[in-house]
């Protein structure tokens, strides 16, 4: 009986942790966008230099798609960007990934002022999504954990 309750509880905890993980990833993406904006504004870096700087950033390097991003000069940047997003291990929703791919497609495609305003738009979008994810975590994390425990208890009682 304890095993059933424990297993169901772990399922609830896992669902709750996935919500927290998504919110954390979105926060790192907002930080990445801010860092990218700084690199473009003050250092006028190319996309290849930006990727290298992001990989060296301890916080941003925790994003799996940044670790996997290997742009090649002979390949358009956005293809490498999208490939790293497709291959990443993440708690992000498909809509989050789609927005992230869209950002990669626009990165390096205009002058500095255009890049900065574009990054600001994406930063605001991701900040809004992060606020929603935080709210969802606050509302649903206890629910998932409680449902896990209660469903485990229910199954145990049903087996008796």
Secondary structure, 3 states (H helix, E strand, C coil): CHHHHHHHHHHHHHHHHHHHHHHHHHHHHHHHHHHHHHHHHHHCCCHHHHHHHHHHCCCHHHCHHHHHCCCCCCCCHHHHHHHHHHCCCCCCCHHHHHHHHHHHHHCCCCCHHHHHHHHHHHHHHHHHHHHHHHHHHHHHHHHHHHHHHHHHHHHHHHHC
